[in-house]
């Protein structure tokens, strides 16, 4: 955010994959701070419209962990004394070389990462068992849509010390514990630990409430304090940043991760049930078996199947949960137990066997319909016998059929997870190629893909064996070479067309790509 500094060194020469955002005025800087998670801010100590100290305070309002590097050419000792009292501030002279300034930013980034490794794991207060059970009952009823009185909401929220005003609008996130890595063990009080990490990273003016449900998921309700103007876009961004910080620390502490589906549209208490249904579909359809994903619900819904999720038979909630979360081992363990019950049935008209068979069949049919697997399942084995138990030679054969359909569902969902990820990456690549002169920051690309920045970077490198920045650099240089050899555009114009503000930065980058040839030399040698 430095007014006169050339950020080309950070965009094109920095040795880490980072998003770079620039602002020439205080108004632009404040707008960015509400839209993007910042780990480090580089800024002049004096910018148009605001002092550096005021800007620093606003940075801390949104991003408590953010470090600030001030570029200064002024001898304002009072400002320097004020700023240097803060451990998160560095001062660098404007006259320093690029490498010195980049080193200060690199050091600040390293400090952010180190702090995340040593965040204290605070837990909530211990509750009496009676208070806990009553709050559980209240929240269960709320999530089922059975609380319709605003007065009851306010009374229970106060009684159970729920910090979110449930009678007002709030944002809804759904968190899910990922399957532990081999040898890792999920802590028994994981929700309390995650809530403590959120408190460490959430701005003071944002309040939240984390409620653990029965299926290894947790509901997170978020809103700004009543005293501050509610800017939902800003609330969503800073809450998302806090969740990502908590995710990183939790993973470092326990070698266990959690994922999240985040809603950016404010809702009321009457909409919780329907939104949870939507979010669980996204959790199953997009996240699948992936770890450490934060999915933006509204961005990804168009990629998922449409339709309404209905409740399944009360008898098999564990089977339902393991199917929807794609926990293969647990699902087939439970299904094996049910199939043994089927095999023990005495006759073809055994009422218990029929109830059990059709309960599982309905569960599978609903899941197949929700995820649009009908045609592919039918191509392999057909699903009509799910509702015609009489077509099986025995209950043992019926159980084997349920097993085969279930195996096909898991096999196809594995492919679907891959296809969804691949489609997201294809959207990102297409966006890059069509916007080489536009905003290609990691945050912008993650928004296009529908995932958080760290997951996009990890997935991109896993699939394409290179960083996103490397792909962007290659495409920019290819377009530059084309423009140099097929048009009469000036070098300055070519640099702007491929997203370089400075012709000097472009020339330096082009030399590294072309084997030492400057843009004009390249044009002369390869002109068509």
N, C-alpha and C positions, 0 to 999 in steps of 0.2 A: 504493500500500500504506500510505498514511498513515492512522492510526487514526481521527482526528476530522475529516479533511478531506472536504468535499463534492466528489465527482468529477463532478458534473453538468456543470460547465464543460467538462471534457474529453470527456464523452460526447456533449454536444449543442451545444457552441459552438466547439470547437476547429476551426481552419481547415485541418486536414489529416485525411485518413481514417486513423484509427488504431484499434487494438483497446485497450480499457480494461478492466483486471482489478483487482479490489479484494480486500484481505485485512485482517482485523481483528487477526489474531494471527500470531505467528512461524510456527506450524505450518501455517496456511493459506498464508502467503507461500512457505514452502519447497515445499509441494505444487505451487503454481502454477509455481514456477521449474523444476520437473521436467516440466511439461506444456506450457509455452508458451515460444516464443522471445521474449525481451525485448530491445529496443533501449535503452529508458530505464525506470528504476524511480524513482518518486516515493514517498518514505517519511519517516515521522517518524524523528528521530535516536534515539528510544527507543520501542520497540513492546513489547507484552506478550509475554514469553517470550524475548526476545533483544535484545541491544544493536544499535544501528545498525551498529557496526563488524563485529560477527559476521555480520549479515545481508549487509553489503557483501562480505565474504569468500566467503559462499556464492553470492552472485550471480556473482562472478568465476569460481567453480568451474565453473559451467555456461555462462556467457555472457561470455567474455573481452572482447568489444567493448562490452558494455552500459555505459551511463552511469547514474550515480545522483544524483538530486537529493534532498537531505535538507531536510526542513522542521524548523526548530528554534525553540523558544521558551525553551530552556534555555541557561544560561550555562556550559556544560560546556566550558571552554577546552581541557582535555586531549583530549576527544573531537574537538573541532574541529581541533586541531593534528594529531592522528593522521590524520583523514580528508583534510585539505587537502594532505597529502603526495601524495595520489593525483591524477593528472591527470584521472581520470574521475569526479570528485566535484564537485558544486556544493552550496552551502549557501544556503537562502532562509528568511527569517523567516516563521513561520506567520501573522503579522499582516499580511503583504503582501496586496494585492488579487489577485483571480484572474488578471488580465492579466499581472502580474509573474511569478506562478508558471508560467503557461502559456508565457510568453516564455522562462523558464529551460528548460522541457522542449523547446520549439521549437529553442532553441540547441543542446541536447544531441543532438536528432535530426539536426540539420544537421551536427554534428561527426562523428556515426557515418557519414553519407554521404560526407563529405569524406575520412575515413580509408580508406573502401573504394576511393576513387579513387587513393590513393597507396600501397596495399599493395605491398611489394616482391615481385617475382616470383622466388621461390626455386625452385631445381630440385634434384632428387635427385643423389646422388653418381654420378660416371661409373663405369660397370662395364666390366670386360674382356669382350670379345666372347664368349669361351667361357663365362664365368659367365652372361652374359645369355641365350645360347642354351639352356643347361642349365635355367635357371629357366623360360624360355618352354616348354620341353618338359614340365617338371614341371607347370606350371600348366595347360597344354593338356590333359594327361592327367587332372588333377584335375577340370577343368570338364567333361570327357567322362565322368566317373564311373569312370575306370580306375585310380584310386588307392584301395586298400582296406585298406592297412596303416597303423595308427596310428603304428607305429614309423617307417615311411618318412615320414609326415607331419612328425613332430617333427624327424627328421634333416634333411630337405630345408628345412624352415622355418628351422632354425638355420643351415644351410649357405648359404642364399640370403638370409639376413637379412630374412626375412618377419616383421614385428612381431606379426602376429596368430597366436594359438595355434589352428592348424587342427584340432587334435584336440578342441577345446572348441567350444561353440556360438558363433555370431556372427550378425550381421545382414548381409543381402545387398542392395546397391543396384546398379542397372544404369544407367550413364551413356551418353548418345549425343550425339555432336557434331551440332548442327543444321546445316542447309545454310547456308553463308555468305550474307550480304546482298550485293547487287550492289556490286562494287568491293572487298569485304572479302576477306581471305585468311587462312585458318586456319593458325596457327603449326604448324610441323612437329613441335615437341615439346610439343603441347597437353597430353597426359596428365601430363608432368612438371610443367608449369606449374600444372595443376589440383591435383595432389598438393601442390605447395608452398602454394597458396592454402588448401587444407584444413588443412595444418599451422598456418597463421597463425590459423585460426578455430576449430579443434577444441580443446576443453578438454584439459588435460594428462593427465587420467586416462582418456581415450579413445584407443585405438590403432586404426589402420586400415591397410589395404593396398590400393592401387589397381593393378589389372593391366589393361593394354591388350590387347584381343582384335584379331582381324584385320579386323573390319568396322566400323571407326570407332566402336566402343563400348568401354567399359571396365567392369570388374567391381570394385566397392568392397566390401571386407569390413571389418566394424566390430565391436569389442567393448570392454568396459571393462577396465582393467588388473586383473590378478589380485588386487592388494591391496585393491580396493574391492568392496563388495557389488554384485553384478550386478543392477541395476534396469533391465530391458529397456525399459520405457516411457520412462524418463529418457534412456537411451542413444540410443534412436531419435529423440527430440525434439531433443536437442542436436546429434546428427549431421546431422539434417535441416536445422537452422539453419546449421551450418557449410557444408553444400552450397549453401544458398541464398546465403550471403555470398560464397562462391567464384564462384557463378554470376553475381552482380551485378558483381563485380570483373573477371571474365574478359570479360564483355560490354563493359564500359567501356574495357578496354585494347585489345581487338582488333576490336570491332564484330562479333564472332562469339559465338554462344551454345552452351550445351549443355543438354540436358534429362535427366531422371532418373526412374526407377521405383524407389520405395523400399519395401522390405519391413520390416514392423514385427514379424514373427514370427521368433524365433531359430531357426536351423537348424544342422545338422551338415554335415560335408564330403560325406557320402553323398547329401545332398539338393540339392547345388548344381546338378547337371545339370537336374533336373526344375524347380527354381525359375527357372533361367535361361530355360528353354523358356516358362514362364508369363509371365515378365517381358518376354520379347521379343514375346509376343502382345499384352500390354498396351501396349508401346511402339508397336506397329503399329496396334492398334485404337483407342487413346485419344489418343496423342500425334500420330500421323500426321505431317503437315507443320508442326505447331505448333512454336514456339520458346519456350525458357526455361520449360518446364513441369516441375514436380516432382509426379509422380503417386504417391499412396499405393496400393500394390498391392492390399492387402486391401480397401480401400474401393471400388475400381473393378472388381474381378473379376466382380461380379454383373452389370455392364453389358456384359461382353464375351462373346463366343461361347465355348461349352464345347468340349471335345475335346482330343485330343492332337496336338501338332505332331510330325510325322515328318520325318526327314532327307530331303532331295531328292537327285536324281542327282548323283554326284560331279562330273560334267562341267560343271554349270552353277551353281556356288556363287555367282558374281558376280550372275547373273540373280536367283537366290533372294534374295540380300541386298538388292538394289535394289528388289525387289518388296515384301519385308517391311518395309523402311524407307520405302516409297512415294517413292523417288527416281525420279520419272517420266522425266526426261531421260536418266539413265543406263540405266534399264530398257529404254527403246525404242531406245537406241543399240545395246545388246547384242542385243536381239531382232532388229533389222534385220540384224545380222551373221549370226545363225542362219538367218533367212529367206533370205538370199542363198545360204547353204549348201544349204538345201532346194531352191531354184530350180535349183541346179546339178546336182541328182541326175539320173542317167541313165535310171531306169525307176521304175515304180510299186512295184517290190519292192526298191529300193535299201536295203540294210541300214543304211548310215550315216544316210540320211534318216529311216528308220523309227525308229531309236534316238533321233535328235535330236527328232523330232516328238513321240514319246511321253514323252520326258523333260520337255519343256516342258509338254505336256498334263497330266502328273501333277502338276507344280509348280503349275499353274493350278488344277486340281481341288482339290488340298489347300488352297490358299489360299482358294478359293471356299467350301469346306466349313467351314474354320475360322472364317470371318467371316460365315457364314450368308447368303451371297449367291445361293444356288442358285435360289430362286424368281424373283428379280429378273433374274438373267442369262438364265434360261430364257424369261422373258417377252419379252426383247429378241431373242434369237437362238438359244437352246438350247445345251446343252453336250454333248449325246450324241456329236457328231462328234469331240470331243476324244479319245475312245477308239476311233474308227472312221475311220482315215486313208483307208481305201479309198473312202469316200463323196465325197472331193474329186476334182474333175476332173483336177487336177495338183498337184505339190508346190508350185508357185507359189500356187495357190488355197489350199492347206493353210496356207501361211505367212500369207496374207492373213486367213484365218480366225483364226489365233492372234493376229494383230495386233488384229482386231476384238474378240475376247474380252478381251484385255488392256486395250484402251481402255475397255471397259465396266466392268471391274474397278476401274480407277483412277477412273472417273467415279462409280461407286457408293461407293467408299471416301471420296471427297471429301465426298459427302453424309453418309456414316456419321460422319465426323469431326465434321461440323456437328451431326448429330443427337445424338451423345454429349455434345458441349458444351452443346447446348440442353437436353438432359435434366438435365444437372448443374445448370444455372441454374434450371430449373424446380423441381428439388428444393430449391434454396436459397431461391427465392421462396416456395414452399409452407411451408418451415420457418419463414421469417420471419413469415408471416401467422398461423401457428399458435402462435408463441412470442414475441409482442410483449412479454410481461412476463418473458421468460427471457434466456438468454445469447445475444446477437446480435453477439458480437465477430467480427472478421474471421477469427480462428483457428477459432472454432466453425463458422462458415459454410463456410470452406474445407474443414473436415473433412467436412461434409455433402456438399459437391460432389465431394470426392475429389482436389482439387488444392491446391497451395501458395497462400498468401495473395496474393502479388504477382501470380500468374497469374490467380487468381479476380478480383481488382480490375480487372486489365487487360481480361479477357474480358467482365466485366459491363458496363464502361463502353463497350466496343466494340459490344456487342449492344444494350444498352438506352439508350445515350447519356446515362447518369447514373451517379453513384457508388452503391455499395450503401447507404451511409449516407443518401443522399437518398431512396432507396426506403423504407428503414426509417422515416425521419422522417415521410414522407408517410402510410404505413400507420398509424403510431402516432397521428398527428393525426386521421386519418379515424375511427379507433376511438374516440378521445377525444371527438370531436364527436358520434358516435353515442351514446355513453354519457351525455354531458351532456344530450342532447335527448330521450332515450327512457327514462332511469332516474332514480332519486332518489339515486344514489350521491354521497357527499361528494366534494369536490374532491381530498382526500388519497387516497381510495380509487380515484378515476379515474386519478390519477397512477401509483399502484402497479400498476393493471391494465395500463397500457401501458408499464411498465418504467422509470418515473422514481422514484427513491428519494426525491427531494426535491420537495415540492409547489411550492416556489419555482422550481426549475429547470423544472418542467412549465409553470407559469404563464408564465414568460418565453418558453419555446419556443412555447407555444400562441399567445401574442400575435403572434409573428413569422409564424405560419402563418395566423392568422385576420384579419390586417389591423389589428391593434391591439386586438382585443377580448380582455378577460380571460375565463377560463373561465366565471365566474359571469355576466358580461355576455352571453356567447354563449348560455348556457343560457336566460337570460331572453328574449333576442330570438328564438331559434329553437326554443323548447320545443315538442314535439309533444304 
